Amino acid sequence: MITTQERPHVVIVGAGFGGLAAAKRLANKPVDVTVVDRRNHHLFQPLLYQVATAALSPADIAAPIRSILSKARNVRVLLDEVTDVNSVTSSVRLASGDRLNYDWLILATGSRHSYFGHAEWAANAPGLKSIEDATAIRRNVLLALERAETETHPERRQALLTFVVIGGGPTGVEMAGAIAELARRSVSSDFRSITPGCSRVILVEAGERVLPTFPKALSNAAKQSLEDLGVEVMLGSPVRDLGSGYVLCQSRLILAHTIVWAAGVEASPAAGWLDAEHDTNGRIFVDADLRVPRLDQIFAIGDTANAAGPDNRPLPGVAPVAKQQGVYVGNVILGKAKGDFAYRDYGNLATVGRSKAVIDWGQLQMTGFPAWLVWSFAHIWFLIGFRSRIAVMTSWLWSYVAYHRSARLITGDVAVQAPPRPITLERICA
């Protein structure tokens, strides 16, 4: 059993945006804080897709948790994983076998990919939640280009040069635009048989428009920007099946070597630990002060929580929500919170490739290059705590504006693969 001092002990599960914001708010205050995370680094997920498309290296958007919290003398970091919570004994069980007592517990466990009941799809359509995910996708994309350079069979070559992104939310839109620029322009000059017109990038969305949480005018602008980049946008096309080398949408079969999943997420198992009421995505319904109902010592924030906004609709699972909730919960523990949690919405931003973005600030909406500039500097600003902002800004903007992708590294052994069997609808349905 891991014991604590006499001061109140706060356990924070997860060092994402919400957990880290709470830890910073409690830093050097009259409480003892333990941050538990199964990874040793905090990740700036909004730019993860740029690692997946070789615009940035992992170190550009990640930093060790211990380094970020090094000046907080009352905060310690455990590289471990919480597997259960006992609200009766006020303790959490760790994967290492230890138990950790708490006076206050903050669950900021984030989310994971949801394949809507088709877990088998994950093997062939990786999502984008971690550095490992990003580097795996980068490897798939770059290997596809390398193999297409020497592939002589027309159908196999076209499948290698076809990239499918499933999901038309911000992640899917940004990923599709970035892959289009990588495959169609950034690297085409380095190959001898691949020209910009060889590659196909397809964005598949089950709904009727991309960026469905944005106003319709901005959704339409984003769709037009994607099409200007050469992305094929398929709307109203739910995925029926996918496997190694193919995606089946309605009755349309798409042969593709690289498939990226950006269609859905679900919360961590935290609701099960507490036997708490939750929504269909596994997010815990919380009170107005972000406490788990009937468990006054436990808070849930970020993607772990279903917190109602001013319109009684759930707040979105985005970084600003998690960060504001983390600060608020820290204030509650310190006795400095005034009233219930109130989210201050600073708007929605999404980029669509180089020099184009869309921004929703309520009455003010922006598109095109001005929106891209705002998007760029907003993301650079929030990179604080990782590396020098100047260094990141210089390297990132140079690679992004000049189409230079310096992180095009294929790691691990590159095995020579035998040509796959031809894929047909009959073979899939057999």
Protein Blocks (a to p, Z undefined) as FASTA:
>chain_A
ZZddfbdcdddehjafklmmmmmmmgoiabdcddddfbfbdcdfklmmmmmnopacfklm
gccfklmmmmmmkbccdddddfbdcfklopaddfkopacddfbdcddebpaddeehpaml
mmmmccdfbfklmmmmmmmmmmmmmmmmmpmbfklmmmmmpccdedjbfklmmmmmmmmm
mmmmmmmmmpmkbcfklpccddddfblbehklbcfklmmmmmmmmmmnopacdehiacfb
dcehiacehjaccddfbdcdffbccddfklmmnopacdfkopacddfkopaehiakbcce
hjlbccddfkopacdddfklmmmmmmmmmmmmnopagcjdddddebjaddehjhiacdde
hjaccehjllmmmmmmmmmmmmgoiacfklmmmmmmmmmmnopafklccedjdddddddd
dddfklmmZZ
